[in-house]
Amino acid sequence: MRVLLIEDDPLLGDALQAGLRGKGFAVEWLRDGEAGVAALAADRFDAVVLDLGLPKLDGRRLLERRRGEGDRTPVLVLTARDALEDRVGGLDAGADDYVVKPVAIAELAARLRALVRRASGIARGLLEAGPLAVDPATRAVTWQGDPVELAPREFDVLLALALKAGRVVTRQQIESALYEWDRSIESNAIEVHVHHLRRKLSPELIRTVRGVGYLMAADGGASTGA
């Protein structure tokens, strides 16, 4: 999952970025509101962690602007402003969740996973597609009840597809969910990861949609393999 962190405190921002990366998130960190607006207009993120007290453009104004332009990216407001009117104001401005600093990384990661699931129309924490089960919290995968060991990037590709099972996910969407701005992408990296997933799980699980991307069967490929 790719997260945009907009936080001007250098110590806190560094700690949040490192902590979320340790939980498997790809994290881009910006330090002012105007840079955040530009990034959200130019790129795609699964979720945003937004401080309210930002330089150049206040976090609440940033949020109101993006919502007014139709941006539906899930936003978690993380701020030291704990007054009731601040919490209500942040939610009314379009925030999906509101957390007062300080926050444990484990809780922040759990809240972000929940936001992304809800945005994908998924209520349960465990993602299932036929005989496939994916746990985003523990990064555990089972196929027909048996555990399957995946490399970190293989799991990330699988998660990006599982969140949209039954729908086509473009190559660009998968790449943006996995890689950060400062990390290069080999031209065939996604194809290699998908090949490994098919070999470890099932050849029918992930279908290539030529010229577009990939589709994970909502039933795990059971109907195809029947």
Secondary structure, 3 states (H helix, E strand, C coil): CEEEEECCCHHHHHHHHHHHHHCCCEEEEECCHHHHHHHHHHCCCCEEEECCCCCCCCHHHHHHHHHHCCCCCCEEEEECCCCHHHHHHHHHCCCCEEEECCCCHHHHHHHHHHHHHHHCCCCCCCEEECCEEEECCCCEEEECCEECCCCHHHHHHHHHHHCCCCCEEEHHHHHHHHCCCCCCCCCCHHHHHHHHHHHHCCCCCEEEECCCEEEECCCCCHHHHC
